[in-house]
Amino acid sequence: MSVLLITILTGFGLGIVGNIHCVAMCGPLALSLPTHKLNKFNKLAAVVFYNLGRTISYTFLGILFGLIGKSFSKIGRA
């Protein structure tokens, strides 16, 4: 099996597992946002800012852990 195919299948599997996490944790948080009292524009803005903040947070965490993992790969090299 090629490395590219293994990488794609691994990414797909992690996406499925991450999706379960998001439904179980992020879903209730998103549903608890008090948007029912807002007009359409403010509701849209609240949802966009919530998801933007979540996406940026996960992006920075991914970068941080990626850099940590990359530093581990360089430990054994001279």
N, C-alpha and C positions, 0 to 999 in steps of 0.2 A: 504494500500500500504506500502511496507516495506521501511525502511529508506535507504537501499542500492539502491533500484530502484529509489527513489526520488532523491538521490544524483547523480546517473548516468544521469537521465533525466535533472536535473538542469545543470550539467556539459555540456551535449550535447547542451542544449539551449544557454548557455553562449558561447560555441564554435561557434555556428551559428552566434550569434550577433557579436562576436569578428572577425569572418571571414569577415563579411560585413564591419566592421571598417578597417580591413587590406586591403581589395580590394580598398576601397575608399581613404585611406590615404597612406598606405605603397606602394601600387601599383604604383601610379604616381611617388613617390620618387625613387623606384627601376628602373622605366623606364627612369628616368632623369639621371641615372648614365652614365657618358661619357665612356662607354665601347666599343663603335663601332670602336674606333681607336686602340684598344689593340689587341695583338695576343691572341690566344686561352688560353694559360696558364695564362697570366695576367688578361684576362677577367674572367676566372674561379676564380682566387685568389680574384679579386675585389668583385665578387658576394658572395663568401664564407665569406669574411671578413665583408661585409655589413650585411649579414644575421646572422653571429655570433655576431656581435655587437648589433644588434637588439634583438636577443634572450637573450643575457646576460643582456641587459638593462631591458627588460621586466621581466626577472627572479628576478633581484634585486628589482624592483618595487613591484613585487608580494610578495617577502619575507618581504619587508618593510611594506606594507599594511597588510599582514598577522600578523606580530608582533603587529602592532597597534591594529588590531581587537582583537587579543588575549588578549592584555592588557585591552581592554574594558570589556571583559568577566570576568576579575578578579576584577573589581572595586567593585561589589556588594558583594563579598565574604569577610568573616572576616579572 
